[in-house]
Amino acid sequence: MGIFRRKVPHHFVQIHPDNTTNKDWIVVLEAGTVIGPSPSKLRVARATQERTIVKRHNIFLSAKHYLVVDGFDPRIHALYFCPQLYKYDSDKKLIPLQGEEIGALIAQSVEGAVIDRRPWYVPGEQPSRKPVVSAPAPAEFDTVVVDMSSPRNSAAR
């Protein structure tokens, strides 16, 4: 039966086929790797718009799409897709946010749902298969307003 079972590498993340052609930001958040007192539980490991997509077929020839993320570890990483966000500058003009800023906003919004874990485990112990962020993703939303830590509140859309 080993010839019918195909293992997918850990750095392949299964995605929906709609995410293969869009130009959304890909944000990889990392949890459980910062030791000591830290102001946040999450950090932005990577934020990019570049992507490598791999399509694999199972034995019944149905296709599954995978995003190749080098160094991805499902025990400590969470992957999010986000459209381009904008903020107002001092002249009340919209300027696009960059990847690190978008990642920081996503990390701020899901920080309360991070599962606290030990950063180590015994070699004979089976690592946990639970995702690092346990927040259920909202099914659909039109507008998100994020309170940024600036003197005046900005709106992100």
C-alpha positions in Angstrom: 0.0 0.0 0.0 3.0 2.3 0.2 2.9 3.1 -3.5 -0.6 4.6 -3.2 0.3 6.8 -0.3 2.0 10.1 -1.2 3.5 12.1 1.5 3.6 15.9 1.0 6.6 17.7 2.4 6.1 19.9 5.5 6.9 23.1 3.6 3.9 22.5 1.3 0.8 24.2 2.6 -2.5 23.2 1.1 -4.4 26.2 -0.2 -7.8 26.8 -1.9 -7.5 27.0 -5.7 -8.8 30.6 -5.7 -5.7 31.6 -3.8 -3.4 30.4 -6.6 -4.0 33.3 -9.0 -4.8 36.3 -6.7 -2.2 39.0 -5.7 -2.9 38.9 -2.0 -0.2 39.3 0.6 1.0 36.0 2.1 1.8 36.5 5.8 3.5 33.8 7.9 3.2 34.3 11.6 5.4 32.5 14.1 4.4 31.7 17.7 6.2 30.1 20.6 9.8 31.0 19.6 10.4 34.1 21.6 11.7 33.3 25.1 11.5 35.7 28.0 9.3 38.7 28.6 7.8 39.8 25.3 5.2 42.4 24.4 3.6 40.0 21.9 3.1 36.3 21.5 3.4 36.4 17.7 6.0 37.7 15.3 5.9 38.1 11.6 8.2 35.5 10.1 7.6 36.4 6.4 5.3 38.7 4.4 5.5 38.6 0.6 3.4 38.7 -2.6 5.7 36.2 -4.4 4.5 32.7 -4.4 5.4 29.3 -5.7 2.4 27.0 -6.4 2.6 23.2 -6.8 -0.3 21.2 -8.1 -0.5 17.5 -7.0 -2.9 14.9 -8.1 -4.2 12.1 -6.0 -4.9 8.5 -7.2 -8.4 9.7 -8.4 -6.7 12.5 -10.4 -8.3 15.3 -8.3 -5.9 18.2 -8.0 -4.8 19.8 -4.8 -2.9 23.1 -4.7 0.0 23.7 -2.4 1.9 26.8 -1.6 5.7 26.3 -1.1 6.9 28.1 2.0 10.5 27.4 2.8 11.1 26.6 6.5 7.3 26.3 7.2 6.6 24.3 10.4 2.9 23.8 11.2 3.7 23.5 14.9 4.9 27.1 15.1 3.7 28.9 12.0 0.3 30.1 10.8 -0.3 31.3 7.2 -2.7 34.1 6.2 -3.7 35.7 3.0 -4.5 39.4 3.1 -5.5 41.8 0.3 -3.6 45.1 0.0 -4.5 47.4 3.0 -4.3 51.2 3.0 -4.0 53.9 5.6 -4.4 57.6 5.6 -1.3 59.8 5.8 -1.1 63.3 7.3 -2.5 64.8 4.0 -5.5 62.5 4.2 -4.3 60.5 1.2 -4.4 56.7 1.1 -1.0 55.1 1.1 -0.6 51.3 0.8 0.8 49.4 3.7 3.8 47.2 3.3 4.0 43.5 4.2 5.5 43.9 7.6 2.9 46.4 8.6 0.1 44.1 7.3 1.6 41.2 9.2 1.8 43.2 12.4 -2.0 44.1 12.0 -2.9 40.4 11.5 -0.7 39.4 14.5 -2.4 42.0 16.6 -5.9 40.8 15.6 -5.3 37.1 16.3 -2.9 37.4 19.3 -5.6 36.5 21.8 -6.1 33.1 20.2 -2.5 31.9 20.4 -2.2 28.5 22.2 0.5 28.6 24.8 2.9 25.7 24.4 6.4 24.7 25.6 9.0 25.6 23.1 10.6 22.1 23.5 9.5 18.5 23.7 11.0 15.2 24.6 12.4 13.3 21.6 10.1 10.3 22.2 7.0 12.6 22.6 4.7 13.1 19.6 4.5 16.8 18.7 1.1 18.4 18.9 -0.9 18.5 15.7 -3.1 21.4 16.8 -2.7 24.6 15.0 -0.7 27.3 16.8 -3.6 29.9 16.4 -7.0 28.5 17.4 -9.1 31.4 16.3 -11.9 30.5 13.9 -11.5 32.6 10.7 -14.4 34.8 10.0 -16.4 33.4 7.0 -16.7 36.7 5.3 -16.3 40.4 6.1 -16.3 43.6 4.1 -14.4 46.1 6.3 -12.0 45.8 9.1 -11.1 48.7 11.3 -7.9 48.3 13.2 -6.8 50.6 16.1 -3.2 51.4 15.4 -1.0 52.6 18.2 -0.7 56.1 16.8 -1.9 59.4 18.2 -5.0 59.3 16.0 -7.0 56.2 15.1 -6.5 55.0 11.5 -8.8 52.8 9.5 -7.5 49.9 7.5 -9.5 48.5 4.7 
